[in-house]
Amino acid sequence: MINSMSNILVIIGNYIDLTKRKKNYFGLCPFHNEKTPSFSVMPYRNIFHCFNCGAEGDSNDFLNKLHGKKK
């Protein structure tokens, strides 16, 4: 399991391109098809959230969901 103090930007950035907007980083959600980025990474809270499909969590949740594992 990944340490909760791991840098969520580095982990998620290995899978999707992220662009900084103010305090958050945005990219295309890997969990559904979209053309406009709705996937947000909030490094100051160490979480991600997709405003379209509702996926959210920490870096462990991201990797588990991406690789089809359940908690």
C-alpha positions, 0 to 999 in steps of 0.5 A: 500500500502506498504511504498516505504522505506520498505526493498525489500529484506525482502518482496521478501525474504518471497516468494523466496530464495535469494542468495547474489552475489556482490551487488545484490541478485538472486533467481528463478523468481516466474513469470515463470518456470526456473532452473537457477536464473535470478531474481535479487533484487537490494536493493541499488535501491529498485527494482527487475528485471528478466533478462529472462522474463523482470519483474521489479519494486519495492516491490509494483509491485512485490506483485501486479504481484505475486497476479495478481493485475494490477496497 
